[in-house]
Amino acid sequence: MKYKMKKIFLICIFNLFLLNCNINAQKPQNYIYTSSGDLQNIEKMIMRKDIGGVQIVYNWKSLEKAKDVYDFSGIEKDLEYLTKLDRKLFIQLQDRFFEPEARHVPDYILNDKEYTGGLVPQFDNPGENKPVGNGWATQQWNPAVQQRFQKLIGELAKKFDGKIQGINLPETAIDINIKKDKTGFSCDKYFQAELDNLKFAREAFKQSYVLQYVNFFPCEWENDHKYMSRLFDFADKNKIGLGGPDIVPNKKGQMKNSYPFFNQYKGKLSLVAMAVQEPTLTYKNPKTKKPFTKKEFVAYAENYLGVNIIFWSVKSPWLKN
């Protein structure tokens, strides 16, 4: 019996090591959120004692220059730089964009017939008092497009699994004109595509964290399609982390969608990592009528959402002090 218990104990310790689960026992760690190529300009921020690492956004086109022609030199350079500074790297693989001219998928995805244009227009209104802007979302519900995206994930895993702390897929929210869509979109297809990508990433990355940003799903409100509940259950069972692009205390829209599930699954997920990006900084505390402070962001992230890592915009006021 003692031998059996000891064996079980050792297996558990090994699994915890693989998933870096010790992070869950700590206060939220502070990371910086930025774009590739900016590291040297913010080295003083990175070297702060209260910063554990950096999340860097890499768009699809920057990593796949042509079909099956991959260029990971940017990630390699950033990883080498951060490793020398004893800081960790979290990469965000971006397949949706929030400016009209941002169509950052490989040219063959845009032009070859089987990909039906590769992108669909979407609208986005981040932050407060911001005009609605045009952007683009990748057609992950198109099997041909998704196959190519998953191929990229697989190539990244071959190169960086166990070297980077984690990889995260971008937010689940997209806002497209469903009535005018001609790409075969449906809400169920989109949801299933998100799960399929997550499952593929989890199987490809066996050591590094796999994280999905989740805030809203098209067609859903208050879990009326069971998308949100199914995603959280799927993440829990498959050792997938969840997070989001915005920590906004008690934001009404979020409270009708992802936030209550973060609270429900507090302490259960392998990782919860959320961001305070530039639009997030524009939100105001309705009680004070002033922008939320670092203390307010952290308190809500820790106490209600169960966050382990916060990715802070370089424009966060406290980082400038």
URSUL-V725033 format. One record per backbone hydrogen bond with DSSP energy under -1.0 kcal/mol. NH is the residue of the N-H (numbers start at 1). CO is the residue of the C=O. Records with the same first field share a line. If there is no record, write none. Layout:
BEGIN
NH->CO / CO
END
This chain:
BEGIN
5->1
6->2
7->3
8->4
9->5
10->6
11->7
12->8
13->9
14->10
15->11
16->12
17->13
18->14
19->15
21->16
23->20
24->21
25->22
26->23
29->308
31->310
32->53
33->312
34->55
36->57
38->35
42->39
46->42
47->43
48->45
51->48
52->30
54->88
55->32
56->90
57->34
58->92
60->94
61->104
63->60
64->60
65->69
66->69
69->66
71->63
76->72
77->73
78->74
79->75
80->76
81->77
82->78
83->79
84->80
86->83
87->82
88->52
90->54
91->166
92->56
93->168
94->58
97->136
102->99
103->101
105->103
110->106
111->107
112->108
115->112
116->113
118->115
119->117
120->137
122->135
123->175
124->133
133->124
135->122
136->97
137->120
138->95
139->118
140->138
142->139
146->142
147->143
148->144
149->145
150->146
151->147
152->148
153->149
154->150
155->151
156->152
157->153
158->154
159->155
160->156
161->157
163->160
164->160
165->89
166->89
167->209
168->91
169->211
178->176
190->186
191->187
192->188
193->189
194->190
195->191
196->192
197->193
198->194
199->195
200->196
201->197
202->198
203->199
204->200
205->201
209->165
211->167
212->241
213->169
214->243
220->217
222->256
226->223
230->226
231->227
232->228
233->229
234->230
235->231
236->232
237->233
238->234
240->235
241->210
242->271
243->212
251->248
255->251
257->254
259->254
262->258
263->259
264->260
265->261
266->263
268->265
269->265
273->242
274->309
275->244
276->311
281->277
282->279
283->280
285->290
289->285
292->283
297->293
298->294
299->295
300->296
301->297
302->298
303->299
304->300
305->300
307->301
308->272
309->272
310->29
311->274
312->31
313->276
316->313
319->316
320->317
END
